[in-house]
Every structure is written in C-alpha cells, then in structure tokens.
Amino acid sequence: MNKIHILSDLLINQIAAGEVVQRPASVVKELLDNAIDAASKTIKIIIKDAGKQLIQVIDDGIGMNEIDARMCFEKHATSKISTTDDLFQIQTMGFRGEAMASIAAVAQVEMQTRLHDEVIGNAIIIEDANIKKQEPVATAVGTNVSVKNLFYNVPARRNFLKSNPVEFKHILEEVQHAVLARPDISFILYHNDTEIYRLSPEKLSHRIVHLFGDNYKKQLIPCSEKTNIVTIEGYIGMPEQAKKTRGEQFIFVNQRFVKSAFLNHAIKNAYNSLLPTDSFPFYVIYLTIDPKLMDINVHPTKTEIKFQDEKTLYAILKAVVVRSLATHHVGNALDFEQNINVFPLQLSTPVKVTTSNAKERDYTHFKDDTHSFSSQNWQALFPEKSPTDPLLSRKLSEPYKNEVGQAVQLYASYIVTQVQSGSLLIDQQAAHERVLYDKFISHFKNSSGVSQQLLIPEQVTLSLIDCTVLLEYKEILRTLGFIIDSFGPSTIIVHGCPAELTQYALKSLLEGLIEQFKLNNDKLTVPIAESLIRALAKKASIPHNKKLDAMEIDSLLAQLFSSSNTMYTPDGRKICVMLSQHILEDLFK
C-alpha cells in the first residue's frame, strides 16, 4: 500500500489557515485589508464573544459579481497581482490570495456582495471550504462578510484561544492599525452590541485624539521630511509623556502597519537621554517608499518588510525625529488646525530641550512607629526560619549570627556593615525588592493584601487596550490590595491600593503592571501572579541614589535578615556580597 498521498483541499486550507488565521484578530485584519482595498468609504466591524461567535465586516466598496464572489474563496485567488513583477510594486493591503480560503476552512462564512451598477447582489454560504448555497439577494452596495463559530471544526485550535478580554485586546490592536493607516475612512466598531468606536473621516491629529483621548492634544510633535529615498510624516510624543507600557508605537510603510525592530530602534534612539528609564514614547510615523525598494512578501501576515538599504533609512528616520525634538518646544501645545496629511510642516528655530526631574519620593514608610530596630540585635527580633527555596536561599546564618557592626551608606545606593568574617556589601534597591516580594507573596497566598481606601476614588484614563488588559486581572489585583472597577470604555476608577504603595502615582503604577501583563502574555515565563508581584516589588523598592537615615538603614537590614532569601532577588540578582577580612588584607599587601 502506498504511503504518500495528496492531501484533501480542506486539509490543505486548514494547514494554510494555521499561518494566516491564528486567532479572531487575524480574521479581522484580513477582512479589513479587503475592505480597504475595495475603496470603501465606511467600514463597520461587528464582534461578538471576542470574535469566537461572530466577526462581521460591512463595507461600501466596489463589491463583486457572481463569479468573483465564488472565486475569492479559492486557493491563491486574487485580483491584485498577475505576474512576478507585480510583487515588487504592490500598492494594496492584501495580495496573496490566501485569506478567504483559509478563513472558510476553519469557520462558517456567509457573504453578501453587490456591484455599484447592479440592482441585485449575490449571497454565498460556505462550510468546511465547500459552497453550500449561492443565490441572488437584495443587498446594499459593497460587501458584507460574516465569519461565525471560528475553529468550530478544529476544536484543538479553539482550545488554544485566550480569554475574551485578551482576544478582544488583539482585535482592538488590529482595528487601531487600520483606523490610523486610513484616517480618510469612516470606521464603526461594535462589541457585543456596545459601540466602541465611531470615527468619521478626519485629519490625522484628530484621529489620534479621538482614538487615544483628549490629553494627546498637548503632547503631539509633528515630523515631516521628504528625500529622494523616503517621505516621512507623522507625530511623535513629548518625552515626559512617555509611558511605561509598549503598544502606542505605530509605523506605517505605504499605509501598511509594519513590525520593524530597526525602525523602532531608530526612533527610540533619537530620544536618547530625554526618555525616563524603561519608558516608551508615543509615535505614529508614516513612511512612503518606492515599492521596488522593499519586499513585503516575507510573511503571510504581511507585517514584516525587508528594505534594500536599511542603514540609510535608519539614519534618515533618526535624524528627522531628533530634529523634531530639537526644533519644537515640548511645552508648547500643537496647533490643531495644522493638517499634516496635506501641508508640509515648517520647522521652527532650534531651542534647547529640557526635561524635569521627578519629585523626590518619601521613604519614611521604612520607619516603624512602634519599634526601633537596630542591626545589633536583629537575631533576637526575628527567629530563624527555614528557607523556602533550598537552591537559591542562603540565609545569613552561621557567618552572620555574631555581632553586626555599624552600617553606613555608600553613594546613596549601597549599605556596608561589618560582620564576624568581613564586610557585607548590600544593594539597597535589591534588598528592599526582596523584602517587598516576600510581603506581597504572603498577601497573595493568604488573600490578605491590605488595601488603603482612597478618600476620593481616583479616575485613571488609559487606552482602550490597556483598560481591557487591566480588567482581565482584576481579581488578582484585588488579592494584593488594588480595588479597581471599569468607569467607561477607557477609564478605570481606583477605590484602594496596597498600603505599601500609597506614596506612588496610581497611573504610573498601573501602567507598570499593564506592561508586565503584556510581557507575561508574550513570554509565559512565570505565572501571571508571580510576574505581577515581582513587578510590584521592583516598582516600589528604594531606588539607587536615595539617601537613607540610620533608622531606615537599620529597619531595612532587619527586614532583609528575616526574609526568605537574603542573597538573591526574586529574579536571581545578587543582594549581598561578602568581602572577607583576608580579601581586605590582601588589598594592602
């Protein structure tokens, strides 16, 4: 019996769908690409159950006749390319001819379409990549595609989908890419019968504000440059408005959203020392390049692009951003009547860019009102406990049970104290991170997080995507002391926060947590609760270059010596280094 055989068309399409249709957001992207290519002026997106039950995209584009409506579901059927040369001058969003066939292989699809000069349209129903029905129908001009019960015939794939908030977050990202790529098109988005977006054709600056909020009016800096290689237009954000979370960095090449590490690096590098540590600036940048100078046929998702001369492109983009930062006073509000889509921007006289230092934080929470700790008697205050991790935990036991000497601070970052066998050098930030981590872990395991109730609940405005991410982990946050609720599409209301974190700005804290959630979803290195607790401990720990008084030093050492792991932070960084007496003696020989 022969072992090699030809796969069925359904199985071939389902395998192809593994590349093209990874989740509901993939379907949204492909349908939006088709609607934009059809010269639509208005596109409506209807989502139910985060796309698992229904994804419907309705456009008023050119529509299709009876034959094209049937042909669009065939493998590698497309109207956008005909020859090899066409691959190097692509101007459309879609072109590979894989999307509709792949979608039809893993979902139940219904489509109604009608040409502008026709009185009647066509309806087609497909299941398991087979056409069940095709008939004339009265329908509006354009195309209406409904994708129902995604992965209904591939249950293993459906089981790998994330929760509804996570999947809807990915859908929102794809919609954002489309609405920013084409501010000249009207977009309407519904999720479970709730209107999320209703965007009319408008200038780019207005589209950004309607998408992300009115506070963006004050932070946009225009960028504009035209060379013989590339035309660059768009907006960047002021350095002091940079966020701790990624996700608001958008680069479009010939109106196509792209993922490009080197282009993103060029923009980030242009900010240089203007950005706070671990912060990410906002930007929406459009590059217009001759299609012959790049290759977009790299990946089925069409978001990866190769350029012929990456070094030159990198240098030009960086220089444009540097000039925009240097020539626009970051404190001035943007003239919102200026339309970057039409008129070239005139750069003003160069001025010096300055950034303000954050207000120095108060760390008096180290001081205990009822006890005065001293490093001399820490052994009596804290009974010895068995380490929780035998591989990493090295308690300050035998070598340090004898007298601990006077502790002093060096460079406002390190603490030095004498022990029996030498000198102990301690990183104050790492030590406090370990102390807080143990405390938060205990709160989480015992559901005993102490929440400091706010006298007046605070409203925090975030992007729609960040709100969705945060509310997904609402219960985990509650066990640690955060009490939050939804207060509109893009607003969180905070009723309480952990008592240990009351001195921090809530928005900055929440943005840090959101970034941790996003990283955890991408890498899945540790459980989400563990990732969150590590992030909180790192965020709330004493930074370097912070002077501590004698009482704060004694309290920190006392808490560190009673922790579960005196030598390492939760992510494995060293806390203490022992300089033995012999090492010190050798230095002077």
GUVOLO-405375 format. One line per field, with one value per residue (C-alpha): residue in one letter; residue number from 1; x, y, z. Coordinates in nm, 2 decimals, m for minus. Layout:
balum c(A/...)
marba c(NUM/...)
u c(X/...)
v c(Y/...)
w c(Z/...)
This chain:
balum c(M/N/K/I/H/I/L/S/D/L/L/I/N/Q/I/A/A/G/E/V/V/Q/R/P/A/S/V/V/K/E/L/L/D/N/A/I/D/A/A/S/K/T/I/K/I/I/I/K/D/A/G/K/Q/L/I/Q/V/I/D/D/G/I/G/M/N/E/I/D/A/R/M/C/F/E/K/H/A/T/S/K/I/S/T/T/D/D/L/F/Q/I/Q/T/M/G/F/R/G/E/A/M/A/S/I/A/A/V/A/Q/V/E/M/Q/T/R/L/H/D/E/V/I/G/N/A/I/I/I/E/D/A/N/I/K/K/Q/E/P/V/A/T/A/V/G/T/N/V/S/V/K/N/L/F/Y/N/V/P/A/R/R/N/F/L/K/S/N/P/V/E/F/K/H/I/L/E/E/V/Q/H/A/V/L/A/R/P/D/I/S/F/I/L/Y/H/N/D/T/E/I/Y/R/L/S/P/E/K/L/S/H/R/I/V/H/L/F/G/D/N/Y/K/K/Q/L/I/P/C/S/E/K/T/N/I/V/T/I/E/G/Y/I/G/M/P/E/Q/A/K/K/T/R/G/E/Q/F/I/F/V/N/Q/R/F/V/K/S/A/F/L/N/H/A/I/K/N/A/Y/N/S/L/L/P/T/D/S/F/P/F/Y/V/I/Y/L/T/I/D/P/K/L/M/D/I/N/V/H/P/T/K/T/E/I/K/F/Q/D/E/K/T/L/Y/A/I/L/K/A/V/V/V/R/S/L/A/T/H/H/V/G/N/A/L/D/F/E/Q/N/I/N/V/F/P/L/Q/L/S/T/P/V/K/V/T/T/S/N/A/K/E/R/D/Y/T/H/F/K/D/D/T/H/S/F/S/S/Q/N/W/Q/A/L/F/P/E/K/S/P/T/D/P/L/L/S/R/K/L/S/E/P/Y/K/N/E/V/G/Q/A/V/Q/L/Y/A/S/Y/I/V/T/Q/V/Q/S/G/S/L/L/I/D/Q/Q/A/A/H/E/R/V/L/Y/D/K/F/I/S/H/F/K/N/S/S/G/V/S/Q/Q/L/L/I/P/E/Q/V/T/L/S/L/I/D/C/T/V/L/L/E/Y/K/E/I/L/R/T/L/G/F/I/I/D/S/F/G/P/S/T/I/I/V/H/G/C/P/A/E/L/T/Q/Y/A/L/K/S/L/L/E/G/L/I/E/Q/F/K/L/N/N/D/K/L/T/V/P/I/A/E/S/L/I/R/A/L/A/K/K/A/S/I/P/H/N/K/K/L/D/A/M/E/I/D/S/L/L/A/Q/L/F/S/S/S/N/T/M/Y/T/P/D/G/R/K/I/C/V/M/L/S/Q/H/I/L/E/D/L/F/K)
marba c(1/2/3/4/5/6/7/8/9/10/11/12/13/14/15/16/17/18/19/20/21/22/23/24/25/26/27/28/29/30/31/32/33/34/35/36/37/38/39/40/41/42/43/44/45/46/47/48/49/50/51/52/53/54/55/56/57/58/59/60/61/62/63/64/65/66/67/68/69/70/71/72/73/74/75/76/77/78/79/80/81/82/83/84/85/86/87/88/89/90/91/92/93/94/95/96/97/98/99/100/101/102/103/104/105/106/107/108/109/110/111/112/113/114/115/116/117/118/119/120/121/122/123/124/125/126/127/128/129/130/131/132/133/134/135/136/137/138/139/140/141/142/143/144/145/146/147/148/149/150/151/152/153/154/155/156/157/158/159/160/161/162/163/164/165/166/167/168/169/170/171/172/173/174/175/176/177/178/179/180/181/182/183/184/185/186/187/188/189/190/191/192/193/194/195/196/197/198/199/200/201/202/203/204/205/206/207/208/209/210/211/212/213/214/215/216/217/218/219/220/221/222/223/224/225/226/227/228/229/230/231/232/233/234/235/236/237/238/239/240/241/242/243/244/245/246/247/248/249/250/251/252/253/254/255/256/257/258/259/260/261/262/263/264/265/266/267/268/269/270/271/272/273/274/275/276/277/278/279/280/281/282/283/284/285/286/287/288/289/290/291/292/293/294/295/296/297/298/299/300/301/302/303/304/305/306/307/308/309/310/311/312/313/314/315/316/317/318/319/320/321/322/323/324/325/326/327/328/329/330/331/332/333/334/335/336/337/338/339/340/341/342/343/344/345/346/347/348/349/350/351/352/353/354/355/356/357/358/359/360/361/362/363/364/365/366/367/368/369/370/371/372/373/374/375/376/377/378/379/380/381/382/383/384/385/386/387/388/389/390/391/392/393/394/395/396/397/398/399/400/401/402/403/404/405/406/407/408/409/410/411/412/413/414/415/416/417/418/419/420/421/422/423/424/425/426/427/428/429/430/431/432/433/434/435/436/437/438/439/440/441/442/443/444/445/446/447/448/449/450/451/452/453/454/455/456/457/458/459/460/461/462/463/464/465/466/467/468/469/470/471/472/473/474/475/476/477/478/479/480/481/482/483/484/485/486/487/488/489/490/491/492/493/494/495/496/497/498/499/500/501/502/503/504/505/506/507/508/509/510/511/512/513/514/515/516/517/518/519/520/521/522/523/524/525/526/527/528/529/530/531/532/533/534/535/536/537/538/539/540/541/542/543/544/545/546/547/548/549/550/551/552/553/554/555/556/557/558/559/560/561/562/563/564/565/566/567/568/569/570/571/572/573/574/575/576/577/578/579/580/581/582/583/584/585/586/587/588/589)
u c(0.00/0.14/0.22/0.24/m0.09/m0.23/m0.40/m0.76/m0.84/m1.00/m0.69/m0.46/m0.67/m0.67/m0.29/m0.26/m0.50/m0.25/m0.03/m0.29/m0.57/m0.40/m0.68/m1.00/m0.79/m0.63/m0.97/m1.04/m0.72/m0.77/m1.13/m1.03/m0.75/m1.00/m1.25/m0.98/m0.86/m1.22/m1.21/m1.46/m1.55/m1.72/m1.63/m1.84/m1.70/m1.93/m1.78/m1.95/m1.79/m1.44/m1.48/m1.53/m1.90/m1.91/m1.68/m1.87/m1.72/m1.95/m1.81/m1.95/m1.67/m1.68/m1.84/m1.81/m2.01/m2.14/m1.82/m1.58/m1.78/m1.73/m1.36/m1.25/m1.28/m1.05/m0.68/m0.45/m0.72/m0.66/m0.73/m0.42/m0.13/m0.08/0.30/0.62/0.69/0.37/0.52/0.77/0.52/0.24/0.01/m0.27/m0.31/m0.38/m0.24/m0.15/m0.50/m0.49/m0.72/m1.07/m0.99/m0.81/m1.10/m1.36/m1.17/m1.20/m1.53/m1.88/m1.88/m2.17/m2.11/m2.34/m2.20/m2.32/m2.16/m2.25/m2.41/m2.61/m2.96/m2.93/m2.64/m2.51/m2.52/m2.29/m2.27/m1.96/m1.88/m1.57/m1.44/m1.75/m2.00/m2.34/m2.55/m2.51/m2.81/m2.92/m3.01/m3.12/m2.83/m2.66/m2.37/m2.04/m1.96/m2.09/m1.88/m1.99/m1.75/m1.92/m1.80/m1.43/m1.24/m1.57/m1.43/m1.08/m1.15/m0.78/m0.72/m1.02/m0.90/m0.58/m0.76/m0.72/m0.99/m1.23/m1.06/m0.73/m0.87/m1.06/m0.74/m0.58/m0.88/m0.86/m0.50/m0.58/m0.86/m0.63/m0.38/m0.65/m0.80/m0.46/m0.35/m0.65/m0.78/m0.98/m1.21/m1.50/m1.48/m1.75/m1.68/m1.93/m1.86/m2.15/m2.39/m2.19/m2.04/m1.67/m1.56/m1.74/m1.48/m1.55/m1.30/m1.07/m0.72/m0.46/m0.42/m0.79/m0.79/m0.52/m0.71/m1.04/m0.86/m0.65/m0.80/m0.80/m0.48/m0.29/m0.36/m0.09/0.18/0.20/0.51/0.48/0.75/0.79/1.07/1.09/1.40/1.47/1.46/1.17/0.90/0.84/0.53/0.35/0.36/0.58/0.50/0.68/0.95/0.78/0.46/0.63/0.46/0.59/0.39/0.45/0.17/0.14/0.42/0.29/0.50/0.33/0.50/0.29/m0.01/0.06/0.13/0.46/0.67/1.03/1.27/1.53/1.28/1.15/1.51/1.59/1.30/1.38/1.75/1.66/1.51/1.84/1.86/1.53/1.33/1.29/1.42/1.22/0.97/0.84/0.74/0.42/0.46/0.26/0.50/0.43/0.70/0.63/0.88/0.91/0.77/1.06/1.30/1.13/0.98/0.66/0.62/0.81/0.53/0.17/0.06/0.22/0.35/0.72/0.91/1.26/1.43/1.71/1.90/1.82/2.12/2.02/1.66/1.76/1.98/1.72/1.44/1.65/1.77/1.41/1.29/1.60/1.53/1.16/1.25/1.51/1.31/0.97/0.94/0.80/0.60/0.40/0.06/0.02/m0.17/m0.46/m0.57/m0.25/m0.31/0.00/m0.18/m0.18/0.07/0.44/0.54/0.78/1.03/1.09/1.41/1.61/1.57/1.72/1.51/1.49/1.33/1.21/1.32/1.05/0.97/1.18/0.99/0.95/1.06/0.96/0.74/1.05/1.02/0.82/0.63/0.62/0.96/1.31/1.52/1.89/2.13/2.29/2.00/1.83/1.88/1.66/1.39/1.35/1.35/1.53/1.30/1.37/1.43/1.15/1.39/1.68/1.86/1.87/1.81/2.13/2.01/2.25/2.30/2.63/2.87/2.64/2.49/2.76/2.78/2.68/2.87/2.76/2.60/2.68/2.56/2.78/2.70/2.34/2.29/2.48/2.50/2.82/2.82/3.08/3.02/3.24/3.41/3.45/3.24/2.90/2.81/2.43/2.25/1.97/1.73/1.77/1.74/1.41/1.28/1.33/1.15/0.85/0.83/0.81/0.54/0.33/0.37/0.23/m0.06/m0.14/m0.12/m0.34/m0.56/m0.47/m0.35/m0.40/m0.58/m0.56/m0.90/m0.88/m1.08/m1.18/m1.17/m0.93/m1.01/m0.72/m0.76/m0.58/m0.60/m0.89/m0.65/m0.47/m0.81/m0.91/m0.58/m0.61/m0.97/m0.87/m0.66/m0.89/m0.92/m0.55/m0.50/m0.77/m0.58/m0.29/m0.49/m0.59/m0.96/m1.05/m1.36/m1.44/m1.56/m1.63/m1.45/m1.11/m1.13/m1.05/m1.17/m0.95/m1.11/m0.80/m0.44/m0.18/m0.09/0.28/0.23/0.02/0.31/0.32/0.13/m0.15/m0.13/0.24/0.18/m0.10/0.10/0.39/0.15/0.00/0.34/0.41/0.09/0.17/0.52/0.39/0.14/0.42/0.68/0.48/0.80/0.63/0.27/0.09/0.05/0.43/0.51/0.28/0.43/0.78/0.69/0.52/0.82/1.06/0.85/0.81/1.17/1.41/1.60/1.97/2.08/1.84/1.99/1.86/1.90/2.02/1.68/1.58/1.90/1.85/1.49/1.59/1.86/1.64/1.37/1.62/1.78/1.44/1.34/1.31/1.63/1.89/2.13/1.91/1.62/1.32/1.46/1.81/2.01/2.26/2.16/2.48/2.85/3.08/3.43/3.62/3.89/4.15/4.05/4.07/4.41/4.54/4.44/4.71/4.99)
v c(0.00/0.34/0.57/0.90/1.06/1.40/1.60/1.70/2.06/2.11/1.99/2.20/2.51/2.43/2.39/2.72/2.88/2.80/3.07/3.32/3.27/3.24/3.40/3.61/3.92/3.76/3.73/4.10/4.21/4.01/4.14/4.50/4.47/4.35/4.63/4.90/4.76/4.78/5.16/5.17/5.50/5.35/5.02/4.87/4.59/4.38/4.15/3.90/3.69/3.84/3.71/3.35/3.36/3.63/3.86/4.07/4.34/4.55/4.79/5.02/4.94/4.83/4.49/4.17/4.00/3.64/3.48/3.68/3.61/3.24/3.27/3.47/3.16/2.95/2.89/3.17/3.36/3.73/4.03/4.23/4.06/3.87/3.85/3.82/4.18/4.28/4.15/4.44/4.72/4.62/4.91/4.71/4.58/4.22/4.03/3.67/3.52/3.31/3.49/3.40/3.03/2.99/3.16/2.94/2.63/2.70/2.88/2.91/3.20/3.40/3.68/3.92/4.15/4.38/4.60/4.97/4.94/4.62/4.62/4.28/4.12/3.77/3.57/3.28/3.03/2.82/2.55/2.33/2.51/2.38/2.62/2.52/2.78/3.07/3.28/3.63/3.85/4.21/4.38/4.71/4.81/4.68/4.36/4.21/3.92/3.72/3.47/3.26/3.00/3.03/2.70/2.51/2.22/2.24/2.21/2.18/2.53/2.67/2.54/2.74/3.07/3.30/3.46/3.70/4.02/3.90/3.81/4.13/4.33/4.18/4.27/4.63/4.64/4.54/4.79/5.06/4.98/5.01/5.34/5.50/5.38/5.54/5.84/5.93/5.63/5.61/5.32/5.19/4.91/4.72/4.45/4.25/4.53/4.80/5.08/5.10/5.34/5.57/5.76/5.99/6.08/6.34/6.48/6.25/6.47/6.45/6.07/6.02/6.23/6.05/5.72/5.78/6.07/6.45/6.45/6.37/6.72/6.86/6.60/6.57/6.69/6.69/6.52/6.58/6.53/6.44/6.29/6.10/5.78/5.82/6.07/6.07/6.23/6.18/6.27/6.18/6.23/6.46/6.28/6.35/6.19/5.85/5.55/5.25/5.03/4.95/4.94/5.30/5.29/5.28/5.27/5.26/5.19/5.29/5.29/4.94/4.88/4.71/4.55/4.66/4.63/4.85/5.13/5.13/5.14/5.44/5.64/5.53/5.61/5.95/6.03/5.93/6.07/6.26/5.95/5.82/5.48/5.19/5.43/5.42/5.73/5.76/5.79/5.75/5.76/5.72/5.62/5.64/5.44/5.32/4.96/4.85/4.93/4.69/4.34/4.29/3.93/3.80/3.65/3.56/3.82/4.09/4.29/4.22/4.41/4.39/4.71/4.73/5.00/4.97/5.17/5.48/5.45/5.42/5.73/5.94/5.84/5.90/6.24/6.35/6.26/6.43/6.75/6.75/6.71/6.99/7.24/7.21/7.34/7.04/7.27/7.43/7.29/7.17/7.39/7.15/7.32/7.22/6.92/6.71/6.50/6.78/7.06/7.02/7.14/7.43/7.37/7.65/7.79/7.53/7.55/7.35/7.06/7.01/6.75/6.79/6.56/6.36/6.47/6.30/6.02/5.99/5.66/5.72/5.41/5.22/5.38/5.18/5.39/5.12/4.96/5.09/4.84/4.81/4.59/4.50/4.28/4.17/3.80/3.84/4.02/3.76/3.38/3.17/3.03/2.75/2.88/2.84/2.77/2.54/2.61/2.98/3.06/3.12/3.27/3.49/3.22/3.09/3.36/3.64/3.53/3.71/4.08/4.30/4.63/4.98/5.01/5.30/5.40/5.44/5.65/5.67/5.32/5.06/4.97/4.84/4.67/4.46/4.10/3.85/3.72/4.05/4.33/4.28/4.50/4.52/4.67/4.87/4.85/4.47/4.42/4.62/4.44/4.10/4.24/4.36/4.05/3.83/4.06/4.06/3.68/3.64/3.87/3.68/3.33/3.43/3.67/3.92/4.22/4.54/4.80/5.16/5.30/5.63/5.92/6.02/5.74/5.83/5.80/5.68/5.73/5.46/5.34/5.11/4.82/4.89/4.91/4.57/4.41/4.55/4.44/4.09/4.05/4.24/3.96/3.90/4.27/4.26/4.00/4.24/4.54/4.71/4.77/4.88/4.89/4.99/5.35/5.38/5.24/5.40/5.48/5.28/5.40/5.31/5.27/5.15/5.04/4.84/5.02/4.98/5.18/5.48/5.72/5.63/5.79/5.54/5.59/5.51/5.20/5.07/5.13/4.93/4.64/4.65/4.63/4.33/4.16/4.22/4.08/3.78/3.70/3.71/3.51/3.29/3.25/3.26/3.25/3.58/3.64/3.58/3.82/4.08/4.05/4.08/4.39/4.55/4.47/4.62/4.93/5.01/4.93/5.20/5.33/5.39/5.75/5.77/5.87/5.68/5.78/5.55/5.43/5.35/5.15/4.95/4.88/4.76/4.53/4.38/4.30/4.16/3.93/3.78/3.74/3.40/3.46/3.71/3.66/3.69/3.90/3.71/3.72/3.60/3.92/3.94/4.13/4.09/4.05/3.93/4.09/3.87/4.00/3.81/3.99/4.33/4.24/4.13/4.47/4.64/4.39)
w c(0.00/m0.10/0.20/0.01/m0.09/m0.19/0.09/0.06/m0.03/0.32/0.50/0.28/0.36/0.73/0.73/0.55/0.80/1.07/0.92/0.82/1.08/1.42/1.63/1.58/1.53/1.23/1.06/1.15/0.99/0.66/0.62/0.69/0.44/0.18/0.27/0.24/m0.10/m0.22/m0.20/0.09/0.25/0.55/0.72/1.01/1.23/1.45/1.70/1.94/2.21/2.12/1.77/1.87/1.78/1.51/1.31/1.06/0.84/0.63/0.37/0.09/m0.15/m0.52/m0.44/m0.66/m0.93/m0.91/m1.05/m0.83/m0.52/m0.58/m0.69/m0.39/m0.18/m0.40/m0.30/m0.41/m0.59/m0.61/m0.83/m0.71/m0.88/m1.21/m1.27/m1.07/m1.14/m0.96/m0.63/m0.64/m0.69/m0.46/m0.35/m0.20/0.16/0.05/m0.24/m0.15/m0.22/0.10/0.34/0.23/0.15/0.49/0.68/0.50/0.61/0.98/1.01/0.88/0.63/0.48/0.23/0.05/m0.22/m0.49/m0.76/m0.78/m1.12/m1.04/m0.90/m0.73/m0.54/m0.46/m0.14/m0.07/0.22/0.29/0.55/0.56/0.25/0.05/m0.10/0.04/m0.13/m0.38/m0.48/m0.59/m0.30/m0.23/m0.05/m0.02/m0.24/m0.12/0.07/0.39/0.53/0.84/0.99/1.25/1.50/1.44/1.46/1.51/1.31/1.46/1.84/1.93/1.78/1.95/2.29/2.25/2.23/2.53/2.74/2.58/2.71/2.58/2.24/2.22/2.30/1.99/1.78/1.91/1.81/1.45/1.43/1.56/1.29/1.02/1.15/1.19/0.84/0.68/0.87/0.55/0.60/0.85/1.09/1.33/1.58/1.79/2.05/2.20/2.08/2.25/2.03/2.09/1.81/1.57/1.37/1.08/0.81/0.96/0.99/1.14/1.45/1.52/1.45/1.72/1.97/1.91/1.94/2.24/2.43/2.46/2.67/2.35/2.22/2.44/2.36/1.98/1.80/1.41/1.20/0.83/0.58/0.21/0.05/m0.27/m0.08/0.16/0.27/0.64/0.81/1.14/1.50/1.80/2.17/2.41/2.62/2.95/2.83/2.76/2.92/3.10/2.86/2.50/2.24/2.13/1.88/1.52/1.20/0.86/0.53/0.23/0.46/0.58/0.96/0.99/1.27/1.23/1.52/1.35/1.26/1.62/1.75/1.53/1.69/2.04/1.99/1.87/2.21/2.37/2.73/2.70/2.80/3.15/3.22/3.08/2.91/2.56/2.36/2.16/1.78/1.46/1.17/0.80/0.55/0.18/m0.02/m0.38/m0.36/m0.57/m0.28/m0.04/m0.02/0.17/0.06/0.37/0.59/0.54/0.79/0.57/0.87/0.81/0.54/0.41/0.27/0.02/0.22/0.59/0.72/0.52/0.62/0.98/0.97/0.79/1.04/1.34/1.21/1.14/1.49/1.65/1.45/1.55/1.92/1.89/1.69/1.86/2.22/2.40/2.64/2.35/2.26/1.90/1.65/1.59/1.28/1.11/0.88/0.84/0.58/0.33/0.40/0.47/0.82/0.87/1.15/1.39/1.53/1.73/2.11/2.39/2.51/2.88/3.09/3.45/3.73/3.91/4.26/4.51/4.69/5.06/5.20/5.56/5.54/5.64/5.98/6.23/6.48/6.75/6.73/6.70/6.50/6.53/6.33/6.66/6.79/6.47/6.57/6.88/6.68/6.41/6.49/6.23/5.96/5.71/5.35/5.10/4.81/4.90/4.57/4.59/4.96/5.15/5.49/5.67/5.92/6.07/5.94/6.04/6.37/6.56/6.62/6.33/6.32/6.24/5.90/5.66/5.32/5.02/4.71/4.83/4.68/4.89/5.25/5.42/5.75/5.94/6.03/6.20/5.88/5.70/5.55/5.39/5.09/5.03/4.73/4.90/4.60/4.56/4.94/4.96/4.65/4.83/5.14/4.95/4.74/5.05/5.19/4.86/4.82/5.17/5.09/4.77/4.93/5.22/5.03/5.30/5.10/5.30/5.08/5.17/5.08/4.89/5.05/4.70/4.44/4.16/3.79/3.57/3.19/2.98/2.63/2.55/2.51/2.84/3.02/2.87/2.99/3.34/3.40/3.28/3.60/3.83/4.09/4.11/4.18/4.45/4.65/4.66/4.77/4.44/4.42/4.07/3.85/3.50/3.46/3.09/2.78/2.86/3.23/3.55/3.89/4.18/4.52/4.70/4.66/4.86/5.18/5.09/4.76/4.87/4.80/4.43/4.14/4.06/3.68/3.68/3.90/3.68/3.36/3.50/3.58/3.24/3.08/3.30/3.19/2.82/2.87/3.05/2.78/2.52/2.71/2.96/3.17/3.51/3.63/3.59/3.97/4.02/3.74/3.89/4.24/4.10/3.91/4.22/4.43/4.18/4.13/4.50/4.61/4.71/4.40/4.39/4.46/4.75/5.09/5.39/5.75/6.03/6.13/5.77/5.72/6.04/5.95/5.60/5.73/6.00/5.74/5.49/5.75/5.83/5.46/5.28/5.07/5.19/4.89/4.58/4.44/4.30/3.95/4.07/4.11/4.39/4.70/4.92/4.85/5.13/5.14/5.38/5.61/5.41/5.08/5.25/5.39/5.05/4.90/5.12/5.06)
